[in-house]
Amino acid sequence: MTRSILRRALVAGVSLTTAAVVLTGCGSDDHSAAGGGHSSPTATVASDAASASAHNAADVMFAQMMIPHHQQAVAMADLAATRAADPQVKQLAAQIKDAQAPEIATMSGWLRAWGAPVPPGSGSAAPGSGMPGTDHGNSGMPGMGHGDSASPTSSGIPGMDHGMPGMMSDVDMARLAAASGRDFDKQFLTMMIAHHEGAITMARTEAAQGANSDAKALAERISTTQRAEIDTMKSILARI
């Protein structure tokens, strides 16, 4: 009888020990799963922080300058939709708008993520846009209409005025808006060539001095795309 009681006690002890081991194992699994669940948001936050910090002053300046530059190109393209006579000019204008409008949104998002001021949406698109520093008189050369003013073309951000090569003055834009037909086509092509050349200059500066990989990739894309469009515009201009 003593052996029987001892045997039962041993069996019970083994069962309790096994149960304890199983419960402990489950507890470890649950803890690991819970810990795994919490690691993802932490990793995401760390990744976002790294992405937001991976930029320098050149990246910020590139976005702040290129946004109003793109906005003006889109405004010029909008004019072509109702004023251009040549179908190829209209097609090119639509292509420019389709490419640059999304890039404006992308660069605005970068600036917000970097905690930097975003240029106002009005840009330097047309006369009376209200964007400070856009009307610099007219030198008679598209893209060089700054008159005698020493003030650079403005991004619309107080204290963040940077010269933007290729930008049209309000006078240039008013003259383009008043044109139509073949006269519009010639003005549009001449102005947009100068505008694109300015954008390429800015993009090359970003490619050389920027730190953010996405911004540098966009700069390279702008250079490639707009160089090809300049070649197309020159061929159209020679034809008409």
N, C-alpha and C positions, 0 to 999 in steps of 0.2 A: 504493500500500500504506500509505503514511504517513497519507493521508486516511481510509482504511478504519479504521485503528487509532484515529485521533482521533475518528472518528464513533462507534465503539464505546465509547470512553471517555466521550464526552459523553452518550450514551444511558444508560450505566451510572450516570453521575453524577446524571442526572435521576431515574432510577429510585430511587436511594438517597435522594435529597432528598425525592422524593414519599413514599417509605416512612417517612422520618423525620417528615414533616409529618403523615402519617396516624396514626403511632404517638403523636406528641405530642398530636394531637387526641383520640385515644382516651383517652390518659392524663388529659387535662383533663376529659373527660366522666366518667371513672371517679371522678376526684377530686370533681367537682361532685356526682355522685350520692351519693358517700360522705358529702360534706359535708351534702347535703340530708337524708340519712338521719339524721344526728346532730342536725339543727336541730330536729326535732320533739320529742324528749325534752326538749331545753333549753327550748323554748317552753312545753311542758307544765309543767315544773317552775316556770318563771317565772309561768305562769298560776295554778298552784296556790298559789304563794307570795303572789301578789297577792290571790287570793281569801281566803286565810287571814288576811291582814293587814287586809283591809277590814272591820274591826269596831271597836267601841269598848266602853267599860265598860257602857254601857246595853244593848248587844246581849247581852253576857255575863250581866248581871243578869236580863234578860228570859227567856233560856233557862233559867237556873238556877232561877228562880221558877216559870216556866210548866210545867216538867216535873213537879214534885210536884203542882202544881195540877191538871194533866191526869190524873195518876195517881189522884188522889182522885176525880175525875169518872168515870173508868173503873171504879173500885171501886164507886161508887154505882150506876152503870149495871149492873154485874154483879149487884148485889142485886136490882134491878128484874126481872131475868130470872126469878127464882123467887118473888118476893114481890108484885109488882104485880098488880092485878086488872084495870085498864083496858087494853085492847089498844093504845090510842094511847100510853099511858105506856110500855108495853113497846117499842113501835116507836121512840119517841123515844129511849129509853135505848140501844137498839141502834145508832141513828144517831149518838148522841154517842160511843159507844165506837169505832165504825168510823172516825169523823173524828179523834178525839184520840189513839188508840193509835199510828197512823203518825206523827203530829206529835211524839210523845215521842221516837221513834226519830230523826226528822230533827233535832230540837234537840240530842239527845245527840251526834249526829255533828258538829254545828257546834262544840260545846264541845270535843270531842276534837281537831278540826282547829285550834281556837284555842289549844289547850294549857291550857284551863281545866278546873277540877274538874267532874265530872258528878255530879249528885245520885244517891244510891243508888236502886236499883230498887224498894225497898219503898215509897217515897213516904210520904204521910200518909194512907194509904188506909183503915185500920181500926184499932180499938183494939188496943193491944199490938203495933203494927207495928215498934216499936223505933226509930222515927225521932225523934230528939231534938227537943223543942220543939213537939210536936204536940198535947199534952194541956194546954190552958190553962183548963180548967174550962168552965162553961156559964153564959152570961148569960141564957139563956132565949130568945135570938134567934138563929136559924140564921145562921151566918156571922159571928157576933159573940161566940162562946163562948170568950172569953179570960180570964174571971174577973177577979181582981185582979192577975194576973201581968203584969209589965211586959215580959216576954220575948216577942218576936215569933214568929209561926209560922216554923218553920225549914225551910230547904232541905235540911237534913241534911249540909251541908258546913261543917266547923269554920271559924269566922271569916267565914262568908258568910251570916249570918242576915239576911234581909230580910222585912219584913212582907208577907204575901200576902193581899190583900183577897179576901173571899168564902170562905176556907178554913173547912171544918167542923172542930170540935174532936173529940177522941176520944169525948167524951160525946155529941155530935151523931150521930156515926157509929154508936155503940152503940145509941142510941135508934132510928135508922133501921133497923139490922139486926134489931132486935127486933120491928119492925112488920110487918104484912102486910095484904093486901087494900086496901080503900079508905083505911084509915088510912095505910098505906105510901104510896099514891099521893099523898095530900095532903102528907105530909112530904117525899117525894122532890121533888115539884114546887116546894114552897116553898124547900127547901134548894138545889136546882139553879138556881133563878132567882137567888138570892143569889150562888151560886158563879159563874154566868155573868157577872153584873154585875161581880164582882171581876176576872174574866179580861178583860173589856172595858176596865176601868180600866188594867190592866197593859199591854194591847195598845196603848191610846192613848198611854201613856207611851213605849213603844217606837217607835211611829210618829213621835212628836215628837222623840225624843232619840237614837234609834238611828242607826247608820251603815251597817250591812250591808243591802244591798238585799233579800236573801232573807228575812232576819229581819223587816224592815219589811213585806214583802209578806205574810208569814205573819200578822203582827200585824193587818194590814188584813183578812185573810180571817177571822181569829178574831172580830174585831169584827162583821163583816157576818153571819157564820154564827150566832154566838151571840145576836146581837140578834134575829134571826128566830126562833131557838129559844125565846127568852124570851117573845116574842109568842105562840107556839104553846102554851107551858106555861101562860101566864096564861089563855088561852082554855079549856084543859082544866080548869084549877083552878076556873074560874068554872062550868063544866058539872057537875063532880062535887061 
